[in-house]
Amino acid sequence: MKQTTFGTTDIKIGQIAYGCWRFAGSSLEEADDKIRTALDYGMTLIDTADIYGFGEASGFGGAEERLGEVLSMDKALRDKMVLATKGGIIPPRPYNSSYDYLMEALNNSLSRLRTDYIDLYQIHRPDLIVPFAEQARALTDMVQSGKVRHVGVSNFTVAQTRALQAHLDVPLMSLQPEFSALEQSPMTDGILDYASETRAVVLAWSPLASGRLATGEAGDYADKSRFKRIMETIDRLAADHDASRSQIALAFTMKHQANIVPIIGTQNINRIVESAAATDINLSARDFYDLVEAYRGVGMP
Ligand SMILES: NC(=O)c1ccc[n+]([C@@H]2O[C@H](COP(=O)([O-])OP(=O)(O)OC[C@H]3O[C@@H](n4cnc5c(N)ncnc54)[C@H](OP(=O)(O)O)[C@@H]3O)[C@@H](O)[C@H]2O)c1
């Protein structure tokens, strides 16, 4: 697996990360297998969130809890990963990034994950009520306490990210937008370019559009003709590169000039292994622009 730098740090991470959104229902043995496979194949950044598991049998905190059990079985595992989690979503409010709430959420995540530090703590979604200065105070105190090494944001616009950064002395090390061949707005809304400006790493969520780009089933995706154009292009590129659809979709996200680390979410061991090989696929510039044009429905100007 190719490696990249984690923001402005000298920490190296795999160019593909592993995500735990769909992980909460796993048995302990299955969960252990998935995390070990991801690490063995170079996916060293493991992304989770306190909300993962909400609405399922395990409930709020379920995915962190399960990952914490995996970590507690083998003390050597913790140092092999860059552990990223998130807080700030709390249904039905739905968001809370107040100082008191985030500090409490961090302590709860630490205890569920059975660790005394988080490598990357991210505000999960922008809270439109709490002032950025207060959110920044929470992130600053998290870092100063030693419980958190680095901080980042998820689903923030460029303007929101800048506003938060203006109140912070530490850099926002990561941005986490949804980004895939089927969700290309980060290429034009400025978020990928802002990451390049600040050298933040971009953790791209749902890089297979929640599996749609692998199955070819649009599901509730509204623009069926766009979906058809993208799938036809992915299928052609998969044949050209002797690769799977998912490998082409992942390679697309990594071709952009920003430092993009797609977070895969499969719960299938063979698919974790297959995804890792996507860093070896060398899409040409023409291949990349074919997928951009398929998304836009018009040729590049
Ligand atoms: N910040 C945010 O707001 C946010 C939101 C959503 C997600 N995330 C992060 O992004 C991560 C990934 O999200 P995601 O799970 O939606 O990612 P994804 O990789 O786009 O989709 C994974 C889904 O695709 C399915 N799939 C079907 N065929 C597949 C194939 N051939 N290869 C691989 N997957 C296939 C998987 O099913 P199988 O398990 O059966 O393979 C799984 O349900 C999450 O775990 C989380 O860390 C963040």
The ligand as an ORCA input file, in Angstrom:
! r2SCAN-3c Opt
* xyz 0 1
  N     -18.029     11.953      8.313
  C     -19.199     11.463      7.944
  O     -20.237     12.127      8.071
  C     -19.252     10.072      7.402
  C     -20.445      9.577      6.815
  C     -20.426      8.292      6.295
  C     -19.262      7.520      6.361
  N     -18.136      8.025      6.970
  C     -16.886      7.234      7.052
  O     -16.610      6.651      5.796
  C     -16.492      5.245      5.961
  C     -16.896      4.544      4.711
  O     -18.270      4.822      4.388
  P     -19.088      3.754      3.559
  O     -19.211      2.518      4.333
  O     -20.317      4.410      3.075
  O     -18.072      3.518      2.336
  P     -18.148      2.835      0.932
  O     -16.840      2.105      0.801
  O     -18.529      3.858     -0.084
  O     -19.337      1.770      0.988
  C     -19.232      0.568      1.682
  C     -20.484     -0.233      1.388
  O     -20.400     -0.713      0.045
  C     -20.752     -2.085      0.025
  N     -20.156     -2.810     -1.093
  C     -20.863     -3.531     -1.995
  N     -20.048     -4.077     -2.892
  C     -18.810     -3.747     -2.568
  C     -17.540     -4.038     -3.131
  N     -17.400     -4.795     -4.231
  N     -16.456     -3.519     -2.555
  C     -16.592     -2.759     -1.450
  N     -17.772     -2.433     -0.870
  C     -18.880     -2.929     -1.422
  C     -20.251     -2.588      1.361
  O     -20.915     -3.795      1.650
  P     -20.100     -5.045      2.267
  O     -19.806     -4.675      3.667
  O     -21.049     -6.167      2.129
  O     -18.852     -5.211      1.443
  C     -20.620     -1.461      2.274
  O     -21.986     -1.564      2.673
  C     -17.332      4.946      7.209
  O     -17.000      3.721      7.815
  C     -16.980      6.118      8.077
  O     -15.733      5.918      8.694
  C     -18.123      9.278      7.471
*
